[in-house]
Amino acid sequence: MKIHEYQAKELFRKNGVPVPNGGVAFTPEEARGVAQTLGGFPVVVKAQIHAGGRGKGGGVKLARSLEEVGALAGQIIGMTLVTPQTGPQGRLVKKVLVEQGLNIAKELYLSILPDRATAQNIIMASEAGGMDIETVAAETPEKIVKVYVDPLLGIQPYHLREAAFRLNIPAAAMKPFFALLSSLYRVFNTCDCSLVEINPLVLTAENSVIALDAKVDVDSNALFRHKDILAYRDTDEEDPLELEASKYNLNYINLGGGGNVGNMVNGAGLAMATMDIIKLAGAEPANFLDVGGGANAEMVENGFRILLSDKNVRGILINIFGGILRCDVLAQGVVTAAHKAGLNVPVVVRMEGTNVEEGRRILSESGLNLITAVDLKDAAQKVAAIVNA
């Protein structure tokens, strides 16, 4: 689960990670009120959405007076902010973070994330802070510092020293940097994070080390342990169809890449294979909906309805291996949903497993225009021919 920058900074502040003074505002009047508490100018007005690259999109502005704070907040709140991470549709900004300006001497990049290849956590850092880290990694990989931490051992003083020396932290800022990195690792570990990131981490002229930005992703499977973090959830920032699917214990992922084939599968591994074969057949998956192994007819019906509501979908591929989810249960759910929602796109069905013959009978006698396939390759080729026609 992603959270907003101002929420991530609340977590940082509680755990001893230094952040600028500031507060969230939902109106220009509230923004001016926050600015008045900061003790001087300039201040920064920052759009709060679940996406990076906000500055390049016009969502981060410097204000040098109270009147300018109100004017800039009025411009940003209500705007549709487009960044490389939002896609062309952008995100509606409903709130801003107003923060004190800092006397910045140097900008760094700092993050912590798990590394599956080594089964360790990585402290990833760079002196090229404030830039797109993906660009730095691609064009100047030698600027990326990686320090590996055994999660059973935890962060140790030698990890802190290695990161600091490789980042060329000045001697006067060493102790503040050690304290910040130790506290950041505590956030990562105790909050079950899949990512904590500061870009930029700034060294001030006074040799302070402060998280000027904050990004935190929390493992959704661990949220039962973190009711306080779950309270940060902002459903306005989530895909409406993904949110709708979660109400029925369905896993729906909008791929957001301009695809036009909707996918219903039972199992994440089967979903990956299905999307790969669709691409090999010359089409593009728009999404996938995993109904899971224990789905009932009602869950299948709701899932099919969600797929049909995606306006980008020009064809649907249903690829099910009937085990716990029997093929006749799937077929009945599909038929019910198609009759209720109105079948307005072609549907290719490939199913194998428990009660497959009964499932095929239900589909064939439904009176619907459902296209059957003998195997996954045949199904992918048929749906690709439909959407590319």
Salt bridges, closest charged atoms under 4 A:
GLU5 OE2 - LYS9 NZ 2.73
GLU5 OE2 - LYS46 NZ 2.72
GLU5 OE1 - ARG54 NH1 2.86
GLU29 OE2 - ARG32 NH2 3.64
GLU99 OE2 - LYS9 NZ 2.58
GLU127 OE1 - LYS106 NZ 2.60
ASP132 OD2 - LYS56 NZ 2.66
GLU162 OE2 - ARG166 NH1 3.09
ASP192 OD2 - ARG225 NE 3.22
ASP192 OD2 - HIS226 NE2 2.65
ASP213 OD1 - ARG54 NH2 3.25
ASP234 OD2 - HIS4 NE2 2.75
ASP234 OD2 - LYS95 NZ 3.07
ASP236 OD2 - LYS94 NZ 2.98
GLU237 OE1 - ARG91 NH1 2.87
GLU238 OE2 - ARG233 NE 2.64
GLU244 OE1 - LYS247 NZ 3.42
GLU244 OE2 - ARG305 NH2 3.48
GLU284 OE2 - LYS279 NZ 2.87
GLU301 OE2 - LYS340 NZ 2.99
ASP328 OD1 - ARG326 NE 3.04
GLU352 OE2 - ARG360 NH2 3.02
GLU357 OE2 - ARG360 NH1 3.42
GLU358 OE2 - ARG361 NH2 2.57
GLU365 OE1 - ARG361 NH1 2.64
ASP378 OD2 - LYS382 NZ 3.20
